[in-house]
């Protein structure tokens, strides 16, 4: 039993590095510099994709749902696209002072140049800088080779500048807001930070998280202005059914905060015919399972989706095109960890997109990845 537990923990740690970009400190190069405890970590990552029926992959060979053709365009699509890159590779450094002040700076190379991921400091529960949004949880995520993972995962699933306070299982933050008003153009503005609160904990074989977010969505043209209140919420959980099998998932709802509805690419609001800011609502979710086969091998299968209500916005003339209303994806992979700090895997991805008018389309892709951690 003890060896199975160690194996399961190793696979989960490797999966977290591959999917969410959290570089595992267990494999970091640690040393002391003066009175500071230092750690340098990262990985080299190769990603390759073969898009079977449409050219739908972007950097890191992640699935780009906006590239799925719909309607008549789907009947004239080309087939068979191959691509490969190593831009997901990253490096980071952590330093902890004798007083307990921790500083973390990390970058990767997506989409082709050095990109800042994390740059923050923390002390005594107070964090300031850029790191994962507090309106994010990974406990319900299914491990995928796709760097951006499944649509509908819990919260923002990315990093943002913020000030955060954590006490036990509770954390609160004021963050750089992520707003998008369909027909506001350059007049869109952020009048206040996004405010979040999150609870994340575990009990026995269950890990769980729940969070809420509130923000202001507004615009100001100089002669006209308006604003509205937007909010988002999610719940996420992961349950270990046995030592070898887990099930996990998440549910999200947003209204005036669709930038936090993961991978929906939907606007949060639009300006109505009377000049008022009208919010757009949406929902999403994921469900999946992870199966540890032993010997450093695992299988993961997950499904995710998002849908937004665009009928009123389209009726008000907020869009000149036919916007995406819903997306969904199924991802299934096989991963192998032949030795510590090395992961290889292959994944099949199938996705659908539907626009507000009812036109829809689908696409599929196969991906391969090899990752070497330090």
URPE-V676938 format. One record per backbone hydrogen bond with DSSP energy under -1.0 kcal/mol. NH is the residue of the N-H (numbers start at 1). CO is the residue of the C=O. Records with the same first field share a line. If there is no record, write none. Layout:
NH=CO / CO
This chain:
5=1
6=2
7=3
8=4
9=5
10=6
11=7
12=8
13=9
14=10
15=11
16=12
17=13
18=14
19=15
20=16
22=16
28=25
29=40
31=38
33=36
36=33
37=96
38=31
39=94
40=29
41=92
43=90
44=372
46=370
47=85
48=368
49=83
50=366
51=81
52=364
56=54
58=62
61=58
62=59
64=56
67=64
68=65
71=360
73=70
74=71
75=72
80=52
81=51
83=49
85=47
89=86
90=43
91=107
92=41
93=105
94=39
95=103
96=37
97=101
100=97
102=122
103=95
104=120
105=93
106=118
107=91
108=115
109=87
115=108
117=106
118=106
119=130
120=104
121=128
122=102
123=126
126=123
127=164
128=121
129=162
130=119
131=160
133=158
136=134
137=154
141=138
149=146
152=262
156=135
160=131
162=129
163=174
164=127
165=172
166=125
167=170
170=167
171=198
172=165
173=196
174=163
175=194
176=161
182=269
184=181
187=184
188=185
189=218
194=175
195=214
196=173
197=212
198=171
199=210
200=169
201=208
203=206
206=203
207=238
208=201
209=236
210=199
211=234
212=197
213=232
214=195
215=230
217=228
219=226
220=187
221=224
226=219
228=217
230=215
231=255
232=213
233=253
234=211
235=251
236=209
237=249
238=207
239=247
240=205
241=245
242=245
246=290
247=239
248=288
249=237
250=286
251=235
252=284
253=233
254=282
255=231
256=280
260=257
261=258
264=261
268=180
269=180
270=278
272=276
275=272
278=270
280=268
282=254
283=307
284=252
285=305
286=250
287=303
288=248
289=301
290=246
291=299
292=244
293=297
297=294
298=335
299=291
300=333
301=289
302=331
303=287
304=329
305=285
306=327
307=283
308=325
309=281
314=310
315=311
316=312
317=314
318=313
325=354
326=354
327=306
328=352
329=304
330=350
331=302
332=348
333=300
334=346
335=298
336=344
337=296
342=339
343=371
344=336
345=369
346=334
347=367
348=332
349=365
350=330
351=363
352=328
353=361
354=326
355=359
356=323
358=355
361=353
363=351
365=349
366=50
367=347
368=48
369=345
370=46
371=343
372=44
373=341
374=42
